[in-house]
Amino acid sequence: MKQVMNAYRKKSLDKQRLAVLRLELNYELAVLFEAIQEENEEVKSKTKRKLERIRQELVKLEGL
């Protein structure tokens, strides 16, 4: 029974993390859009790195 509860908690935490990652993804895409419009290469580069980290984490979570 303890294993079932632990599995349920883990699944719940994964769902919460997935929701947070999606919010982060949307925010960073908006930041990237603004940086592209303003032709700000530094912000574009920084945001792309953040988006790559988010993408990797999403792939990892969705693979579970």
mmCIF file of the N, C-alpha and C atoms, coordinates in Angstrom:
data_MODEL
# 
_entry.id   MODEL 
# 
loop_
_atom_site.group_PDB 
_atom_site.id 
_atom_site.type_symbol 
_atom_site.label_atom_id 
_atom_site.label_alt_id 
_atom_site.label_comp_id 
_atom_site.label_asym_id 
_atom_site.label_entity_id 
_atom_site.label_seq_id 
_atom_site.pdbx_PDB_ins_code 
_atom_site.Cartn_x 
_atom_site.Cartn_y 
_atom_site.Cartn_z 
_atom_site.occupancy 
_atom_site.B_iso_or_equiv 
_atom_site.pdbx_formal_charge 
_atom_site.auth_seq_id 
_atom_site.auth_comp_id 
_atom_site.auth_asym_id 
_atom_site.auth_atom_id 
_atom_site.pdbx_PDB_model_num 
ATOM 1   N N  . MET A 1 1  ? 0.828  -1.194 0.000   1.00 0.00 ? 1  MET A N  1 
ATOM 2   C CA . MET A 1 1  ? 0.000  0.000  0.000   1.00 0.00 ? 1  MET A CA 1 
ATOM 3   C C  . MET A 1 1  ? 0.871  1.258  0.000   1.00 0.00 ? 1  MET A C  1 
ATOM 4   N N  . LYS A 1 2  ? 1.979  1.192  0.735   1.00 0.00 ? 2  LYS A N  1 
ATOM 5   C CA . LYS A 1 2  ? 2.885  2.331  0.812   1.00 0.00 ? 2  LYS A CA 1 
ATOM 6   C C  . LYS A 1 2  ? 3.465  2.665  -0.566  1.00 0.00 ? 2  LYS A C  1 
ATOM 7   N N  . GLN A 1 3  ? 3.772  1.637  -1.343  1.00 0.00 ? 3  GLN A N  1 
ATOM 8   C CA . GLN A 1 3  ? 4.315  1.844  -2.681  1.00 0.00 ? 3  GLN A CA 1 
ATOM 9   C C  . GLN A 1 3  ? 3.294  2.518  -3.587  1.00 0.00 ? 3  GLN A C  1 
ATOM 10  N N  . VAL A 1 4  ? 2.037  2.145  -3.445  1.00 0.00 ? 4  VAL A N  1 
ATOM 11  C CA . VAL A 1 4  ? 0.966  2.747  -4.246  1.00 0.00 ? 4  VAL A CA 1 
ATOM 12  C C  . VAL A 1 4  ? 0.855  4.233  -3.918  1.00 0.00 ? 4  VAL A C  1 
ATOM 13  N N  . MET A 1 5  ? 0.903  4.562  -2.644  1.00 0.00 ? 5  MET A N  1 
ATOM 14  C CA . MET A 1 5  ? 0.810  5.963  -2.225  1.00 0.00 ? 5  MET A CA 1 
ATOM 15  C C  . MET A 1 5  ? 2.009  6.768  -2.729  1.00 0.00 ? 5  MET A C  1 
ATOM 16  N N  . ASN A 1 6  ? 3.189  6.182  -2.645  1.00 0.00 ? 6  ASN A N  1 
ATOM 17  C CA . ASN A 1 6  ? 4.385  6.869  -3.145  1.00 0.00 ? 6  ASN A CA 1 
ATOM 18  C C  . ASN A 1 6  ? 4.306  7.098  -4.646  1.00 0.00 ? 6  ASN A C  1 
ATOM 19  N N  . ALA A 1 7  ? 3.827  6.107  -5.376  1.00 0.00 ? 7  ALA A N  1 
ATOM 20  C CA . ALA A 1 7  ? 3.673  6.244  -6.822  1.00 0.00 ? 7  ALA A CA 1 
ATOM 21  C C  . ALA A 1 7  ? 2.662  7.334  -7.153  1.00 0.00 ? 7  ALA A C  1 
ATOM 22  N N  . TYR A 1 8  ? 1.576  7.381  -6.397  1.00 0.00 ? 8  TYR A N  1 
ATOM 23  C CA . TYR A 1 8  ? 0.547  8.408  -6.616  1.00 0.00 ? 8  TYR A CA 1 
ATOM 24  C C  . TYR A 1 8  ? 1.117  9.804  -6.358  1.00 0.00 ? 8  TYR A C  1 
ATOM 25  N N  . ARG A 1 9  ? 1.878  9.947  -5.273  1.00 0.00 ? 9  ARG A N  1 
ATOM 26  C CA . ARG A 1 9  ? 2.486  11.249 -4.947  1.00 0.00 ? 9  ARG A CA 1 
ATOM 27  C C  . ARG A 1 9  ? 3.458  11.685 -6.032  1.00 0.00 ? 9  ARG A C  1 
ATOM 28  N N  . LYS A 1 10 ? 4.263  10.743 -6.503  1.00 0.00 ? 10 LYS A N  1 
ATOM 29  C CA . LYS A 1 10 ? 5.235  11.060 -7.546  1.00 0.00 ? 10 LYS A CA 1 
ATOM 30  C C  . LYS A 1 10 ? 4.523  11.508 -8.811  1.00 0.00 ? 10 LYS A C  1 
ATOM 31  N N  . LYS A 1 11 ? 3.457  10.813 -9.172  1.00 0.00 ? 11 LYS A N  1 
ATOM 32  C CA . LYS A 1 11 ? 2.708  11.175 -10.372 1.00 0.00 ? 11 LYS A CA 1 
ATOM 33  C C  . LYS A 1 11 ? 2.095  12.569 -10.219 1.00 0.00 ? 11 LYS A C  1 
ATOM 34  N N  . SER A 1 12 ? 1.594  12.851 -9.033  1.00 0.00 ? 12 SER A N  1 
ATOM 35  C CA . SER A 1 12 ? 1.006  14.161 -8.760  1.00 0.00 ? 12 SER A CA 1 
ATOM 36  C C  . SER A 1 12 ? 2.062  15.262 -8.855  1.00 0.00 ? 12 SER A C  1 
ATOM 37  N N  . LEU A 1 13 ? 3.235  15.010 -8.295  1.00 0.00 ? 13 LEU A N  1 
ATOM 38  C CA . LEU A 1 13 ? 4.322  15.988 -8.367  1.00 0.00 ? 13 LEU A CA 1 
ATOM 39  C C  . LEU A 1 13 ? 4.783  16.196 -9.803  1.00 0.00 ? 13 LEU A C  1 
ATOM 40  N N  . ASP A 1 14 ? 4.839  15.111 -10.578 1.00 0.00 ? 14 ASP A N  1 
ATOM 41  C CA . ASP A 1 14 ? 5.221  15.223 -11.984 1.00 0.00 ? 14 ASP A CA 1 
ATOM 42  C C  . ASP A 1 14 ? 4.223  16.085 -12.750 1.00 0.00 ? 14 ASP A C  1 
ATOM 43  N N  . LYS A 1 15 ? 2.935  15.915 -12.465 1.00 0.00 ? 15 LYS A N  1 
ATOM 44  C CA . LYS A 1 15 ? 1.912  16.731 -13.128 1.00 0.00 ? 15 LYS A CA 1 
ATOM 45  C C  . LYS A 1 15 ? 2.077  18.203 -12.774 1.00 0.00 ? 15 LYS A C  1 
ATOM 46  N N  . GLN A 1 16 ? 2.364  18.465 -11.501 1.00 0.00 ? 16 GLN A N  1 
ATOM 47  C CA . GLN A 1 16 ? 2.568  19.849 -11.071 1.00 0.00 ? 16 GLN A CA 1 
ATOM 48  C C  . GLN A 1 16 ? 3.793  20.448 -11.747 1.00 0.00 ? 16 GLN A C  1 
ATOM 49  N N  . ARG A 1 17 ? 4.870  19.688 -11.801 1.00 0.00 ? 17 ARG A N  1 
ATOM 50  C CA . ARG A 1 17 ? 6.104  20.178 -12.437 1.00 0.00 ? 17 ARG A CA 1 
ATOM 51  C C  . ARG A 1 17 ? 5.872  20.435 -13.917 1.00 0.00 ? 17 ARG A C  1 
ATOM 52  N N  . LEU A 1 18 ? 5.101  19.570 -14.560 1.00 0.00 ? 18 LEU A N  1 
ATOM 53  C CA . LEU A 1 18 ? 4.779  19.740 -15.971 1.00 0.00 ? 18 LEU A CA 1 
ATOM 54  C C  . LEU A 1 18 ? 4.017  21.042 -16.193 1.00 0.00 ? 18 LEU A C  1 
ATOM 55  N N  . ALA A 1 19 ? 3.076  21.344 -15.324 1.00 0.00 ? 19 ALA A N  1 
ATOM 56  C CA . ALA A 1 19 ? 2.308  22.586 -15.435 1.00 0.00 ? 19 ALA A CA 1 
ATOM 57  C C  . ALA A 1 19 ? 3.219  23.802 -15.266 1.00 0.00 ? 19 ALA A C  1 
ATOM 58  N N  . VAL A 1 20 ? 4.128  23.734 -14.310 1.00 0.00 ? 20 VAL A N  1 
ATOM 59  C CA . VAL A 1 20 ? 5.061  24.842 -14.086 1.00 0.00 ? 20 VAL A CA 1 
ATOM 60  C C  . VAL A 1 20 ? 5.972  25.022 -15.295 1.00 0.00 ? 20 VAL A C  1 
ATOM 61  N N  . LEU A 1 21 ? 6.451  23.923 -15.843 1.00 0.00 ? 21 LEU A N  1 
ATOM 62  C CA . LEU A 1 21 ? 7.323  24.003 -17.018 1.00 0.00 ? 21 LEU A CA 1 
ATOM 63  C C  . LEU A 1 21 ? 6.599  24.618 -18.209 1.00 0.00 ? 21 LEU A C  1 
ATOM 64  N N  . ARG A 1 22 ? 5.342  24.295 -18.372 1.00 0.00 ? 22 ARG A N  1 
ATOM 65  C CA . ARG A 1 22 ? 4.574  24.884 -19.477 1.00 0.00 ? 22 ARG A CA 1 
ATOM 66  C C  . ARG A 1 22 ? 4.422  26.391 -19.299 1.00 0.00 ? 22 ARG A C  1 
ATOM 67  N N  . LEU A 1 23 ? 4.203  26.821 -18.060 1.00 0.00 ? 23 LEU A N  1 
ATOM 68  C CA . LEU A 1 23 ? 4.128  28.264 -17.792 1.00 0.00 ? 23 LEU A CA 1 
ATOM 69  C C  . LEU A 1 23 ? 5.473  28.938 -18.083 1.00 0.00 ? 23 LEU A C  1 
ATOM 70  N N  . GLU A 1 24 ? 6.552  28.311 -17.637 1.00 0.00 ? 24 GLU A N  1 
ATOM 71  C CA . GLU A 1 24 ? 7.887  28.845 -17.912 1.00 0.00 ? 24 GLU A CA 1 
ATOM 72  C C  . GLU A 1 24 ? 8.142  28.914 -19.414 1.00 0.00 ? 24 GLU A C  1 
ATOM 73  N N  . LEU A 1 25 ? 7.731  27.880 -20.115 1.00 0.00 ? 25 LEU A N  1 
ATOM 74  C CA . LEU A 1 25 ? 7.911  27.827 -21.562 1.00 0.00 ? 25 LEU A CA 1 
ATOM 75  C C  . LEU A 1 25 ? 7.193  28.993 -22.235 1.00 0.00 ? 25 LEU A C  1 
ATOM 76  N N  . ASN A 1 26 ? 5.945  29.212 -21.873 1.00 0.00 ? 26 ASN A N  1 
ATOM 77  C CA . ASN A 1 26 ? 5.183  30.311 -22.459 1.00 0.00 ? 26 ASN A CA 1 
ATOM 78  C C  . ASN A 1 26 ? 5.828  31.663 -22.165 1.00 0.00 ? 26 ASN A C  1 
ATOM 79  N N  . TYR A 1 27 ? 6.279  31.843 -20.931 1.00 0.00 ? 27 TYR A N  1 
ATOM 80  C CA . TYR A 1 27 ? 6.919  33.105 -20.560 1.00 0.00 ? 27 TYR A CA 1 
ATOM 81  C C  . TYR A 1 27 ? 8.197  33.328 -21.370 1.00 0.00 ? 27 TYR A C  1 
ATOM 82  N N  . GLU A 1 28 ? 9.042  32.312 -21.448 1.00 0.00 ? 28 GLU A N  1 
ATOM 83  C CA . GLU A 1 28 ? 10.308 32.450 -22.168 1.00 0.00 ? 28 GLU A CA 1 
ATOM 84  C C  . GLU A 1 28 ? 10.078 32.672 -23.662 1.00 0.00 ? 28 GLU A C  1 
ATOM 85  N N  . LEU A 1 29 ? 9.037  32.073 -24.213 1.00 0.00 ? 29 LEU A N  1 
ATOM 86  C CA . LEU A 1 29 ? 8.719  32.326 -25.620 1.00 0.00 ? 29 LEU A CA 1 
ATOM 87  C C  . LEU A 1 29 ? 8.319  33.784 -25.828 1.00 0.00 ? 29 LEU A C  1 
ATOM 88  N N  . ALA A 1 30 ? 7.582  34.345 -24.883 1.00 0.00 ? 30 ALA A N  1 
ATOM 89  C CA . ALA A 1 30 ? 7.203  35.762 -24.965 1.00 0.00 ? 30 ALA A CA 1 
ATOM 90  C C  . ALA A 1 30 ? 8.444  36.652 -24.866 1.00 0.00 ? 30 ALA A C  1 
ATOM 91  N N  . VAL A 1 31 ? 9.362  36.294 -23.971 1.00 0.00 ? 31 VAL A N  1 
ATOM 92  C CA . VAL A 1 31 ? 10.612 37.054 -23.829 1.00 0.00 ? 31 VAL A CA 1 
ATOM 93  C C  . VAL A 1 31 ? 11.419 36.975 -25.121 1.00 0.00 ? 31 VAL A C  1 
ATOM 94  N N  . LEU A 1 32 ? 11.493 35.781 -25.699 1.00 0.00 ? 32 LEU A N  1 
ATOM 95  C CA . LEU A 1 32 ? 12.224 35.602 -26.953 1.00 0.00 ? 32 LEU A CA 1 
ATOM 96  C C  . LEU A 1 32 ? 11.595 36.430 -28.068 1.00 0.00 ? 32 LEU A C  1 
ATOM 97  N N  . PHE A 1 33 ? 10.287 36.445 -28.143 1.00 0.00 ? 33 PHE A N  1 
ATOM 98  C CA . PHE A 1 33 ? 9.585  37.227 -29.159 1.00 0.00 ? 33 PHE A CA 1 
ATOM 99  C C  . PHE A 1 33 ? 9.952  38.711 -29.049 1.00 0.00 ? 33 PHE A C  1 
ATOM 100 N N  . GLU A 1 34 ? 9.940  39.226 -27.823 1.00 0.00 ? 34 GLU A N  1 
ATOM 101 C CA . GLU A 1 34 ? 10.304 40.633 -27.611 1.00 0.00 ? 34 GLU A CA 1 
ATOM 102 C C  . GLU A 1 34 ? 11.763 40.889 -27.987 1.00 0.00 ? 34 GLU A C  1 
ATOM 103 N N  . ALA A 1 35 ? 12.639 39.976 -27.627 1.00 0.00 ? 35 ALA A N  1 
ATOM 104 C CA . ALA A 1 35 ? 14.059 40.138 -27.939 1.00 0.00 ? 35 ALA A CA 1 
ATOM 105 C C  . ALA A 1 35 ? 14.293 40.133 -29.445 1.00 0.00 ? 35 ALA A C  1 
ATOM 106 N N  . ILE A 1 36 ? 13.551 39.306 -30.155 1.00 0.00 ? 36 ILE A N  1 
ATOM 107 C CA . ILE A 1 36 ? 13.676 39.263 -31.614 1.00 0.00 ? 36 ILE A CA 1 
ATOM 108 C C  . ILE A 1 36 ? 13.214 40.589 -32.206 1.00 0.00 ? 36 ILE A C  1 
ATOM 109 N N  . GLN A 1 37 ? 12.091 41.093 -31.717 1.00 0.00 ? 37 GLN A N  1 
ATOM 110 C CA . GLN A 1 37 ? 11.583 42.367 -32.221 1.00 0.00 ? 37 GLN A CA 1 
ATOM 111 C C  . GLN A 1 37 ? 12.550 43.512 -31.932 1.00 0.00 ? 37 GLN A C  1 
ATOM 112 N N  . GLU A 1 38 ? 13.172 43.482 -30.770 1.00 0.00 ? 38 GLU A N  1 
ATOM 113 C CA . GLU A 1 38 ? 14.102 44.547 -30.376 1.00 0.00 ? 38 GLU A CA 1 
ATOM 114 C C  . GLU A 1 38 ? 15.518 44.294 -30.886 1.00 0.00 ? 38 GLU A C  1 
ATOM 115 N N  . GLU A 1 39 ? 15.719 43.158 -31.537 1.00 0.00 ? 39 GLU A N  1 
ATOM 116 C CA . GLU A 1 39 ? 17.022 42.741 -32.057 1.00 0.00 ? 39 GLU A CA 1 
ATOM 117 C C  . GLU A 1 39 ? 18.088 42.720 -30.956 1.00 0.00 ? 39 GLU A C  1 
ATOM 118 N N  . ASN A 1 40 ? 17.707 42.196 -29.808 1.00 0.00 ? 40 ASN A N  1 
ATOM 119 C CA . ASN A 1 40 ? 18.600 42.095 -28.653 1.00 0.00 ? 40 ASN A CA 1 
ATOM 120 C C  . ASN A 1 40 ? 19.223 40.697 -28.641 1.00 0.00 ? 40 ASN A C  1 
ATOM 121 N N  . GLU A 1 41 ? 20.431 40.607 -29.155 1.00 0.00 ? 41 GLU A N  1 
ATOM 122 C CA . GLU A 1 41 ? 21.094 39.310 -29.308 1.00 0.00 ? 41 GLU A CA 1 
ATOM 123 C C  . GLU A 1 41 ? 21.420 38.653 -27.965 1.00 0.00 ? 41 GLU A C  1 
ATOM 124 N N  . GLU A 1 42 ? 21.777 39.455 -26.984 1.00 0.00 ? 42 GLU A N  1 
ATOM 125 C CA . GLU A 1 42 ? 22.132 38.898 -25.672 1.00 0.00 ? 42 GLU A CA 1 
ATOM 126 C C  . GLU A 1 42 ? 20.930 38.207 -25.024 1.00 0.00 ? 42 GLU A C  1 
ATOM 127 N N  . VAL A 1 43 ? 19.791 38.869 -25.038 1.00 0.00 ? 43 VAL A N  1 
ATOM 128 C CA . VAL A 1 43 ? 18.579 38.294 -24.447 1.00 0.00 ? 43 VAL A CA 1 
ATOM 129 C C  . VAL A 1 43 ? 18.120 37.089 -25.260 1.00 0.00 ? 43 VAL A C  1 
ATOM 130 N N  . LYS A 1 44 ? 18.227 37.185 -26.585 1.00 0.00 ? 44 LYS A N  1 
ATOM 131 C CA . LYS A 1 44 ? 17.840 36.043 -27.429 1.00 0.00 ? 44 LYS A CA 1 
ATOM 132 C C  . LYS A 1 44 ? 18.659 34.811 -27.077 1.00 0.00 ? 44 LYS A C  1 
ATOM 133 N N  . SER A 1 45 ? 19.947 34.979 -26.954 1.00 0.00 ? 45 SER A N  1 
ATOM 134 C CA . SER A 1 45 ? 20.830 33.856 -26.646 1.00 0.00 ? 45 SER A CA 1 
ATOM 135 C C  . SER A 1 45 ? 20.517 33.259 -25.274 1.00 0.00 ? 45 SER A C  1 
ATOM 136 N N  . LYS A 1 46 ? 20.356 34.129 -24.281 1.00 0.00 ? 46 LYS A N  1 
ATOM 137 C CA . LYS A 1 46 ? 20.056 33.678 -22.923 1.00 0.00 ? 46 LYS A CA 1 
ATOM 138 C C  . LYS A 1 46 ? 18.721 32.932 -22.879 1.00 0.00 ? 46 LYS A C  1 
ATOM 139 N N  . THR A 1 47 ? 17.730 33.455 -23.563 1.00 0.00 ? 47 THR A N  1 
ATOM 140 C CA . THR A 1 47 ? 16.399 32.852 -23.571 1.00 0.00 ? 47 THR A CA 1 
ATOM 141 C C  . THR A 1 47 ? 16.406 31.509 -24.298 1.00 0.00 ? 47 THR A C  1 
ATOM 142 N N  . LYS A 1 48 ? 17.156 31.432 -25.372 1.00 0.00 ? 48 LYS A N  1 
ATOM 143 C CA . LYS A 1 48 ? 17.247 30.163 -26.100 1.00 0.00 ? 48 LYS A CA 1 
ATOM 144 C C  . LYS A 1 48 ? 17.846 29.069 -25.216 1.00 0.00 ? 48 LYS A C  1 
ATOM 145 N N  . ARG A 1 49 ? 18.836 29.431 -24.405 1.00 0.00 ? 49 ARG A N  1 
ATOM 146 C CA . ARG A 1 49 ? 19.428 28.446 -23.482 1.00 0.00 ? 49 ARG A CA 1 
ATOM 147 C C  . ARG A 1 49 ? 18.393 27.987 -22.453 1.00 0.00 ? 49 ARG A C  1 
ATOM 148 N N  . LYS A 1 50 ? 17.612 28.938 -21.941 1.00 0.00 ? 50 LYS A N  1 
ATOM 149 C CA . LYS A 1 50 ? 16.565 28.582 -20.979 1.00 0.00 ? 50 LYS A CA 1 
ATOM 150 C C  . LYS A 1 50 ? 15.521 27.681 -21.633 1.00 0.00 ? 50 LYS A C  1 
ATOM 151 N N  . LEU A 1 51 ? 15.150 28.002 -22.858 1.00 0.00 ? 51 LEU A N  1 
ATOM 152 C CA . LEU A 1 51 ? 14.161 27.189 -23.564 1.00 0.00 ? 51 LEU A CA 1 
ATOM 153 C C  . LEU A 1 51 ? 14.680 25.774 -23.805 1.00 0.00 ? 51 LEU A C  1 
ATOM 154 N N  . GLU A 1 52 ? 15.951 25.653 -24.104 1.00 0.00 ? 52 GLU A N  1 
ATOM 155 C CA . GLU A 1 52 ? 16.540 24.325 -24.308 1.00 0.00 ? 52 GLU A CA 1 
ATOM 156 C C  . GLU A 1 52 ? 16.496 23.510 -23.016 1.00 0.00 ? 52 GLU A C  1 
ATOM 157 N N  . ARG A 1 53 ? 16.788 24.151 -21.878 1.00 0.00 ? 53 ARG A N  1 
ATOM 158 C CA . ARG A 1 53 ? 16.721 23.465 -20.585 1.00 0.00 ? 53 ARG A CA 1 
ATOM 159 C C  . ARG A 1 53 ? 15.296 23.009 -20.290 1.00 0.00 ? 53 ARG A C  1 
ATOM 160 N N  . ILE A 1 54 ? 14.338 23.871 -20.563 1.00 0.00 ? 54 ILE A N  1 
ATOM 161 C CA . ILE A 1 54 ? 12.930 23.534 -20.339 1.00 0.00 ? 54 ILE A CA 1 
ATOM 162 C C  . ILE A 1 54 ? 12.522 22.374 -21.245 1.00 0.00 ? 54 ILE A C  1 
ATOM 163 N N  . ARG A 1 55 ? 12.950 22.432 -22.503 1.00 0.00 ? 55 ARG A N  1 
ATOM 164 C CA . ARG A 1 55 ? 12.618 21.360 -23.447 1.00 0.00 ? 55 ARG A CA 1 
ATOM 165 C C  . ARG A 1 55 ? 13.163 20.017 -22.966 1.00 0.00 ? 55 ARG A C  1 
ATOM 166 N N  . GLN A 1 56 ? 14.403 20.016 -22.514 1.00 0.00 ? 56 GLN A N  1 
ATOM 167 C CA . GLN A 1 56 ? 15.007 18.774 -22.035 1.00 0.00 ? 56 GLN A CA 1 
ATOM 168 C C  . GLN A 1 56 ? 14.252 18.220 -20.831 1.00 0.00 ? 56 GLN A C  1 
ATOM 169 N N  . GLU A 1 57 ? 13.859 19.098 -19.937 1.00 0.00 ? 57 GLU A N  1 
ATOM 170 C CA . GLU A 1 57 ? 13.130 18.647 -18.752 1.00 0.00 ? 57 GLU A CA 1 
ATOM 171 C C  . GLU A 1 57 ? 11.741 18.130 -19.127 1.00 0.00 ? 57 GLU A C  1 
ATOM 172 N N  . LEU A 1 58 ? 11.094 18.789 -20.087 1.00 0.00 ? 58 LEU A N  1 
ATOM 173 C CA . LEU A 1 58 ? 9.781  18.325 -20.544 1.00 0.00 ? 58 LEU A CA 1 
ATOM 174 C C  . LEU A 1 58 ? 9.877  16.940 -21.176 1.00 0.00 ? 58 LEU A C  1 
ATOM 175 N N  . VAL A 1 59 ? 10.879 16.748 -22.004 1.00 0.00 ? 59 VAL A N  1 
ATOM 176 C CA . VAL A 1 59 ? 11.068 15.441 -22.647 1.00 0.00 ? 59 VAL A CA 1 
ATOM 177 C C  . VAL A 1 59 ? 11.289 14.369 -21.585 1.00 0.00 ? 59 VAL A C  1 
ATOM 178 N N  . LYS A 1 60 ? 12.098 14.695 -20.592 1.00 0.00 ? 60 LYS A N  1 
ATOM 179 C CA . LYS A 1 60 ? 12.383 13.745 -19.508 1.00 0.00 ? 60 LYS A CA 1 
ATOM 180 C C  . LYS A 1 60 ? 11.109 13.405 -18.729 1.00 0.00 ? 60 LYS A C  1 
ATOM 181 N N  . LEU A 1 61 ? 10.321 14.416 -18.392 1.00 0.00 ? 61 LEU A N  1 
ATOM 182 C CA . LEU A 1 61 ? 9.096  14.186 -17.624 1.00 0.00 ? 61 LEU A CA 1 
ATOM 183 C C  . LEU A 1 61 ? 8.043  13.431 -18.424 1.00 0.00 ? 61 LEU A C  1 
ATOM 184 N N  . GLU A 1 62 ? 7.902  13.779 -19.684 1.00 0.00 ? 62 GLU A N  1 
ATOM 185 C CA . GLU A 1 62 ? 6.878  13.132 -20.501 1.00 0.00 ? 62 GLU A CA 1 
ATOM 186 C C  . GLU A 1 62 ? 7.248  11.698 -20.833 1.00 0.00 ? 62 GLU A C  1 
ATOM 187 N N  . GLY A 1 63 ? 8.530  11.375 -20.723 1.00 0.00 ? 63 GLY A N  1 
ATOM 188 C CA . GLY A 1 63 ? 8.975  10.015 -20.985 1.00 0.00 ? 63 GLY A CA 1 
ATOM 189 C C  . GLY A 1 63 ? 8.700  9.063  -19.828 1.00 0.00 ? 63 GLY A C  1 
ATOM 190 N N  . LEU A 1 64 ? 8.322  9.610  -18.677 1.00 0.00 ? 64 LEU A N  1 
ATOM 191 C CA . LEU A 1 64 ? 8.088  8.764  -17.495 1.00 0.00 ? 64 LEU A CA 1 
ATOM 192 C C  . LEU A 1 64 ? 6.763  8.064  -17.547 1.00 0.00 ? 64 LEU A C  1 
# 
